[in-house]
Amino acid sequence: MSYRLTAPAPGWTTTTDVVVVGSGVAGLTVALNVRQAGLRATVVTKAMLDDGSTRWAQGGIAAALGEGDTPEQHLDDTLVAGAGLCDEDAVRALVTEGPDAVRRLIAVGAAFDRDEDGEILLTREGGHHRRRIAHAGGDATGAEISRALVAAVRSDPGVELIEHALVLDLLTDADGHAAGLTLHVMGEGQRDGVGAIRARAVVLATGGMGQVFSATTNPAVSTGDGVALALRAGAEVTDLEFVQFHPTVLWLGPEAEGQQPLVSEAVRGEGAYLVDGDGVRFMVGQHELNELAPRDIVAKAITRRMQEQGAEHMYLDGRHFGAAMWETRFPTILASCRAHGIDPVTRPIPVAPAAHYASGGIRTDLHGRTTVPGLYACGEVACTGVHGANRLASNSLLEGLVFAERIAADLTARHATGELTERAVDVAGARAAQPVPLLAPEARAEIQRLMTRGAGVIRSAASMAAAEAGLAHLAEHARADLADEKPADPRVETWEATNLHLVASALVAAAALREETRGCHWREDFPDRDDATWRRHLGLALQERGELRAQPSPVR
Ligand SMILES: Cc1cc2nc3c(=O)[nH]c(=O)nc-3n(C[C@H](O)[C@H](O)[C@H](O)COP(=O)(O)OP(=O)(O)OC[C@H]3O[C@@H](n4cnc5c(N)ncnc54)[C@H](O)[C@@H]3O)c2cc1C
């Protein structure tokens, strides 16, 4: 049984070879690389081309580029951060192919910061035992990567770009092979409203799901649409419980909601330290790397200290950098703090953890293939096995690059053998998929509140039961409205709210099942790591009657 969002039947259809959903580092890299095989690519993106998380990345991109550094050392640091759940072959692919993938990104046009001899400058971030983070524009790495990739796709006439278009659901052929998708193009134009794109393969690169929580570093487009679409199409998602909360997000007050400004780990990498309201450096003695301990450790330590002191935030002190260093090394962060009335040159920055990165996602193999034939996923929406229970800082841009290239290589190879054929879309079958009742737009804020209270940095069976009950109530409400013939209108806000609801339900289901503390999944009621029972991935798939079935699988 597959499901679809309630939406009008497609009013227009177009055809391509490979349709890519999302225009961050992952999606644009797939598009550029399949073009090299002569395939036509269509990139569909929800807002403007540069509106995903990629543009916001500050710290940089990790790769063993420095003298004395090796992929093996990068692998070791990644495995430690992943807390026993990384798939080693996936990490090996990441760290060995990473340095050349960064060089290819430079060849596309991304300009990284360099010293006077032209060598790429490398900084350190939490969990890395070496300086291996390449950065651009000081702390504007993602903006530079996005700029270079957007310029490259714009100059390639073989890449069709469809902006302001929300992808709804997967289309398959009679064999269940991905054959395209449905989408809704916003605004007036030739292709207004709901339509369909037929394709030989579909690549999801829709980014993260941070908007499931009230406070997040993710932009408004990060509503987990790709995960929700994949679940409705029958694909397996995995490790959703591992949401990384960034420890140092600018605290803007108790009522702040939505995207919040990040204060990059690189600020700690350059020597800023965390202090509580009394000026005590509370990370000292908690981990050998002090403030540069892996993110989950720092986020937990901050949360614990906030609870002990009844405080709403802690402080990050970088006053000793001086104005000149703030201005050259961290211009973006300096500007964003000052815009909110805090001058880091003269006072410590108030910080608190916020949802930042989804380590789990749509389960893929080493070539980005999901469990649905012809459907691929890469970037933050995917779970390649690289991050395990916790992503190592700055490995995500790299994962987006490396696995996008791997998908393009797989598609190129299939094209060469004649296997990548045109598919006949089973329109009748697609319409037969069960329509999901839509949630009202107001549900978005309620989902975020439920998830922040129930499945945030600290979780327990009781907190998650409350979240599950609240989510079930929202679904019941949508069903009742449908039965009373007053359903929510199909439109962007209701589709996004419905996607957020499915993703939140899957996340809580996984987090409630995993009765241990590991990586960024912190259970108050199960404070220890339990390798005997839980050193395994936790997959979920949507069943008949909309239930989520858990499918544990071994670490590869
Ligand atoms: C503030 C911040 C700082 C970060 N710093 C770093 C860092 O220093 N180093 C690092 O490695 N990582 C960092 N990350 C994480 C990293 O930026 C992301 O994991 C990465 O950029 C994700 O890339 P992506 O291509 O998978 O997705 P994104 O760049 O998020 O792109 C997703 C795309 O999908 C589109 N989309 C979503 N849903 C739909 C839909 N239904 N229909 C059509 N289009 C859709 C979006 O509009 C967007 O274009 C940071 C993240 C944030 C938020």
The ligand as an SDF file (V2000), in Angstrom:
LIG
                    3D

 53 58  0  0  0  0  0  0  0  0999 V2000
   23.2590   27.1930   10.1530 C   0  0  0  0  0  0  0  0  0  0  0  0
   23.8810   25.9350    9.6200 C   0  0  0  0  0  0  0  0  0  0  0  0
   25.2600   25.7950    9.6400 C   0  0  0  0  0  0  0  0  0  0  0  0
   25.8550   24.6370    9.1480 C   0  0  0  0  0  0  0  0  0  0  0  0
   27.2220   24.5480    9.1070 N   0  0  0  0  0  0  0  0  0  0  0  0
   27.7910   23.4670    8.5210 C   0  0  0  0  0  0  0  0  0  0  0  0
   29.1890   23.3930    8.3270 C   0  0  0  0  0  0  0  0  0  0  0  0
   29.9260   24.3030    8.6760 O   0  0  0  0  0  0  0  0  0  0  0  0
   29.6910   22.2930    7.7280 N   0  0  0  0  0  0  0  0  0  0  0  0
   28.9080   21.2550    7.3040 C   0  0  0  0  0  0  0  0  0  0  0  0
   29.4360   20.2680    6.7550 O   0  0  0  0  0  0  0  0  0  0  0  0
   27.5840   21.3140    7.4600 N   0  0  0  0  0  0  0  0  0  0  0  0
   27.0030   22.3800    8.0410 C   0  0  0  0  0  0  0  0  0  0  0  0
   25.6550   22.4360    8.1750 N   0  0  0  0  0  0  0  0  0  0  0  0
   24.8460   21.3470    7.6330 C   0  0  0  0  0  0  0  0  0  0  0  0
   24.8230   21.4470    6.1180 C   0  0  0  0  0  0  0  0  0  0  0  0
   24.7140   22.7980    5.7450 O   0  0  0  0  0  0  0  0  0  0  0  0
   23.6590   20.6790    5.5490 C   0  0  0  0  0  0  0  0  0  0  0  0
   23.5930   19.3870    6.0950 O   0  0  0  0  0  0  0  0  0  0  0  0
   23.8220   20.5580    4.0450 C   0  0  0  0  0  0  0  0  0  0  0  0
   24.0250   21.8200    3.4680 O   0  0  0  0  0  0  0  0  0  0  0  0
   22.6050   19.8920    3.4510 C   0  0  0  0  0  0  0  0  0  0  0  0
   22.7110   19.9660    2.0670 O   0  0  0  0  0  0  0  0  0  0  0  0
   21.5670   19.3270    1.1950 P   0  0  0  0  0  0  0  0  0  0  0  0
   21.9480   19.5820   -0.2240 O   0  0  0  0  0  0  0  0  0  0  0  0
   21.3220   17.9450    1.6260 O   0  0  0  0  0  0  0  0  0  0  0  0
   20.2500   20.1480    1.6040 O   0  0  0  0  0  0  0  0  0  0  0  0
   19.9020   21.7040    1.6100 P   0  0  0  0  0  0  0  0  0  0  0  0
   21.0660   22.5590    1.3170 O   0  0  0  0  0  0  0  0  0  0  0  0
   19.1430   21.9620    2.8470 O   0  0  0  0  0  0  0  0  0  0  0  0
   18.9360   21.8170    0.3800 O   0  0  0  0  0  0  0  0  0  0  0  0
   17.6670   21.1970    0.3970 C   0  0  0  0  0  0  0  0  0  0  0  0
   16.9170   21.6480   -0.8200 C   0  0  0  0  0  0  0  0  0  0  0  0
   15.7150   20.9110   -0.9690 O   0  0  0  0  0  0  0  0  0  0  0  0
   14.6560   21.7990   -1.2730 C   0  0  0  0  0  0  0  0  0  0  0  0
   13.3960   21.1530   -0.8840 N   0  0  0  0  0  0  0  0  0  0  0  0
   13.0220   20.6950    0.3290 C   0  0  0  0  0  0  0  0  0  0  0  0
   11.7990   20.1320    0.2720 N   0  0  0  0  0  0  0  0  0  0  0  0
   11.3810   20.2610   -1.0200 C   0  0  0  0  0  0  0  0  0  0  0  0
   10.2020   19.9080   -1.7150 C   0  0  0  0  0  0  0  0  0  0  0  0
    9.1630   19.2870   -1.1270 N   0  0  0  0  0  0  0  0  0  0  0  0
   10.0950   20.2140   -3.0220 N   0  0  0  0  0  0  0  0  0  0  0  0
   11.0980   20.8420   -3.6700 C   0  0  0  0  0  0  0  0  0  0  0  0
   12.2610   21.1930   -3.0590 N   0  0  0  0  0  0  0  0  0  0  0  0
   12.3970   20.9020   -1.7540 C   0  0  0  0  0  0  0  0  0  0  0  0
   14.9980   23.0520   -0.5010 C   0  0  0  0  0  0  0  0  0  0  0  0
   14.2960   24.1680   -0.9720 O   0  0  0  0  0  0  0  0  0  0  0  0
   16.5030   23.1020   -0.7780 C   0  0  0  0  0  0  0  0  0  0  0  0
   16.7730   23.6280   -2.0560 O   0  0  0  0  0  0  0  0  0  0  0  0
   25.0370   23.5870    8.6710 C   0  0  0  0  0  0  0  0  0  0  0  0
   23.6600   23.7250    8.6540 C   0  0  0  0  0  0  0  0  0  0  0  0
   23.0730   24.8930    9.1220 C   0  0  0  0  0  0  0  0  0  0  0  0
   21.5830   25.0190    9.0850 C   0  0  0  0  0  0  0  0  0  0  0  0
  1  2  1  0
  2  3  1  0
  2 52  2  0
  3  4  2  0
  4  5  1  0
  4 50  1  0
  5  6  2  0
  6  7  1  0
  6 13  1  0
  7  8  2  0
  7  9  1  0
  9 10  1  0
 10 11  2  0
 10 12  1  0
 12 13  2  0
 13 14  1  0
 14 15  1  0
 14 50  1  0
 15 16  1  0
 16 17  1  0
 16 18  1  0
 18 19  1  0
 18 20  1  0
 20 21  1  0
 20 22  1  0
 22 23  1  0
 23 24  1  0
 24 25  2  0
 24 26  1  0
 24 27  1  0
 27 28  1  0
 28 29  2  0
 28 30  1  0
 28 31  1  0
 31 32  1  0
 32 33  1  0
 33 34  1  0
 33 48  1  0
 34 35  1  0
 35 36  1  0
 35 46  1  0
 36 37  1  0
 36 45  1  0
 37 38  2  0
 38 39  1  0
 39 40  1  0
 39 45  2  0
 40 41  1  0
 40 42  2  0
 42 43  1  0
 43 44  2  0
 44 45  1  0
 46 47  1  0
 46 48  1  0
 48 49  1  0
 50 51  2  0
 51 52  1  0
 52 53  1  0
M  END
$$$$
